[in-house]
Amino acid sequence: MTSSIYDFNYTANNGEDISFQAYQGKVLLIVNTASKCGFTPQYDGLEALYKKHKENGLEVLGFPCDQFGHQEPGSDDEIAQFCEMRFNLSFPLSKKIDVNGANAAPVYEMLKQEAPGLLGSKRIKWNFTKFLVNKEGKVVKRYSPTTKPEQIESDILALL
């Protein structure tokens, strides 16, 4: 039996334990993020999507990760301050996590299993890999780091 996203929890940037059940009935865009990556400007597009569609049921969730080129070196507080000051982010961020390897966050293990990458690869290749989850908690699609948030908007609208 495949699990749904609602079987998992994550720790928010402020230390609060959050159950994905809090997002039932919403469309989720889940992204592993980094503050010092060439794709970091995608925060602007992610925030724009969030602001435009949150009233209709979209949640964007950022999962900072330092596994790719040491591009997220800061503490959870430093990451939150950077995202707030540089991008005025209002969507939730988790505490820094691993997305690959022995310490990968369990929710990321499920996301990779449900939506493999190119040629069936399970590993996350780089920062800003995105996963779209429908209102029933099922992973619908995986997007590469080069896919800009605005390119995902039509897929999001189809699920809202």
C-alpha positions as CSV (number, residue, x, y, z in Angstrom):
1,M,0.0,0.0,0.0
2,T,1.3,3.4,-0.9
3,S,1.3,5.9,1.8
4,S,-0.1,9.4,1.5
5,I,1.5,12.6,2.5
6,Y,-0.9,12.8,5.5
7,D,1.0,9.9,7.2
8,F,4.0,12.3,7.8
9,N,5.0,15.2,10.0
10,Y,7.8,17.8,9.7
11,T,9.4,20.3,12.0
12,A,8.7,23.9,11.1
13,N,11.5,26.4,11.0
14,N,10.3,27.7,14.5
15,G,10.6,24.2,16.0
16,E,6.8,23.4,15.9
17,D,5.9,19.8,14.9
18,I,3.5,20.0,11.9
19,S,1.4,17.1,10.7
20,F,0.7,17.0,7.0
21,Q,-2.9,16.2,8.0
22,A,-3.2,20.0,8.6
23,Y,-3.1,20.4,4.8
24,Q,-5.9,17.9,3.9
25,G,-8.0,19.2,1.0
26,K,-5.2,21.5,-0.2
27,V,-2.9,21.3,-3.1
28,L,0.8,21.2,-2.0
29,L,3.9,22.4,-3.8
30,I,6.9,21.0,-1.9
31,V,10.4,22.3,-2.7
32,N,13.8,21.6,-1.3
33,T,15.4,25.1,-1.0
34,A,18.8,26.7,-0.6
35,S,19.8,30.3,0.0
36,K,23.0,30.4,-2.0
37,C,22.0,28.5,-5.2
38,G,21.7,29.8,-8.7
39,F,18.0,28.8,-8.5
40,T,17.4,30.8,-5.2
41,P,15.6,33.6,-7.2
42,Q,12.8,31.0,-7.7
43,Y,11.7,32.0,-4.2
44,D,10.1,35.0,-5.9
45,G,8.1,32.8,-8.2
46,L,7.1,30.4,-5.4
47,E,5.9,33.3,-3.2
48,A,4.0,34.8,-6.1
49,L,2.2,31.4,-6.7
50,Y,1.5,31.1,-3.0
51,K,0.0,34.6,-2.6
52,K,-2.0,34.3,-5.8
53,H,-3.6,30.9,-5.0
54,K,-3.5,30.3,-1.2
55,E,-7.1,31.5,-0.9
56,N,-8.1,28.8,-3.4
57,G,-6.2,26.0,-1.4
58,L,-2.6,26.1,-2.5
59,E,0.2,25.6,0.1
60,V,3.8,26.0,-0.8
61,L,6.2,24.3,1.7
62,G,10.0,25.0,1.6
63,F,12.4,22.4,3.0
64,P,15.9,24.0,3.3
65,C,18.6,21.5,2.5
66,D,22.4,21.7,2.6
67,Q,23.2,18.6,0.6
68,F,24.0,20.2,-2.7
69,G,27.2,22.2,-2.9
70,H,26.9,23.4,0.7
71,Q,24.5,26.1,-0.6
72,E,22.4,26.3,2.6
73,P,25.1,26.7,5.3
74,G,23.1,28.9,7.7
75,S,21.2,28.0,10.9
76,D,17.4,27.7,10.8
77,D,17.2,31.3,12.2
78,E,19.6,32.6,9.5
79,I,17.6,30.9,6.8
80,A,14.3,32.4,8.0
81,Q,15.8,35.9,8.2
82,F,17.3,35.6,4.7
83,C,14.1,34.4,3.2
84,E,12.0,37.1,5.0
85,M,14.4,40.0,4.2
86,R,15.5,39.1,0.7
87,F,12.3,37.5,-0.6
88,N,9.6,38.6,1.9
89,L,8.5,34.9,2.1
90,S,5.2,34.1,3.8
91,F,4.9,30.4,3.0
92,P,6.1,27.9,5.6
93,L,9.7,26.7,5.9
94,S,10.9,23.6,7.7
95,K,14.0,23.1,9.8
96,K,16.9,22.2,7.6
97,I,16.6,18.6,6.4
98,D,18.4,16.0,4.3
99,V,16.5,14.8,1.2
100,N,18.9,12.0,0.2
101,G,20.9,9.4,2.1
102,A,20.5,7.6,5.5
103,N,19.1,10.7,7.2
104,A,16.7,11.8,4.6
105,A,13.4,13.1,5.9
106,P,10.8,10.3,5.7
107,V,8.4,12.5,3.7
108,Y,11.1,12.9,1.1
109,E,11.6,9.2,0.9
110,M,7.9,8.9,0.1
111,L,8.0,11.8,-2.4
112,K,10.9,10.2,-4.3
113,Q,9.2,6.8,-4.3
114,E,5.9,8.2,-5.6
115,A,7.4,10.5,-8.3
116,P,10.8,9.3,-9.5
117,G,13.0,11.6,-11.5
118,L,14.4,11.2,-15.0
119,L,15.0,7.6,-16.0
120,G,13.3,6.4,-12.7
121,S,16.0,7.9,-10.5
122,K,14.9,8.2,-6.9
123,R,17.6,10.7,-5.7
124,I,17.0,14.4,-5.6
125,K,19.6,15.8,-7.9
126,W,19.8,19.5,-6.8
127,N,18.1,22.3,-4.9
128,F,14.6,23.5,-6.0
129,T,13.3,20.1,-7.1
130,K,9.6,20.5,-6.8
131,F,6.8,18.0,-6.0
132,L,3.1,18.7,-6.6
133,V,0.6,16.9,-4.3
134,N,-3.2,16.8,-4.9
135,K,-6.0,17.5,-2.5
136,E,-6.1,13.7,-1.6
137,G,-2.5,13.7,-0.5
138,K,-1.1,11.8,-3.6
139,V,2.0,12.9,-5.4
140,V,1.1,14.0,-8.9
141,K,4.3,15.2,-10.5
142,R,8.0,16.0,-9.9
143,Y,9.6,19.0,-11.5
144,S,13.3,19.6,-12.1
145,P,15.2,22.5,-10.5
146,T,15.2,24.3,-13.8
147,T,11.4,24.3,-14.0
148,K,10.4,27.8,-12.9
149,P,7.4,28.1,-10.5
150,E,5.3,30.0,-13.0
151,Q,5.7,27.0,-15.4
152,I,3.8,24.9,-12.8
153,E,0.9,27.2,-12.5
154,S,-1.4,25.5,-15.0
155,D,-0.8,22.1,-13.3
156,I,-1.7,23.7,-9.9
157,L,-4.9,25.3,-11.4
158,A,-6.0,21.9,-12.7
159,L,-5.8,20.5,-9.2
160,L,-7.4,23.5,-7.3
